Amino acid sequence: MARNDQINSLIGEGSAFEGKFYIAGSLQIDGKFEGEIKTEDHLIIGPTGKVKTNITARRVTVAGTLIGNIDAQEDVYLIETGRVLGNIVTPKIHVNEGVVTRGTVTITGGQKKDIAKLIEESFTGGPALPEGKAPEKESRRKSD
């Protein structure tokens, strides 16, 4: 699950932690966590992990339960046992069958520009629609 990452810190199954957790390395949560998390590396919520926080990390893997938002600089992995109630912002997302989530997902594709503006600019480029005349609707005749 950790894709060859070395786990620097672990909140084990049966443990509970409340507060702020800032870490330069990877963190795996198999217990319960409530508070604030920021990591420069990979945050993993294991299948038994229950987390209530907003996450800022390079990469995030969710196989447990998360109530909160994810802001990932590289990618997010939602494993089949994952449950997320919150918004996700990431350049790439991988979702396995069986995942349950509710919230908005914004896939940035690595763009630094405002995503809504980028999409609107993409739409306005290209050929213009003819002015003044709406497309005609086909009339249907009843067959006897």
Protein Blocks (a to p, Z undefined) as FASTA:
>chain_A
ZZopacfbdcdehiacedddddfbdcddfbdcedddddfbdcdddfkbccddddddfbdc
dfbdcedddddfkbccddfkbccedddddfbdcddehiacedddddeklpabdfklmmmm
mmmgccdddehiacddddddddZZ
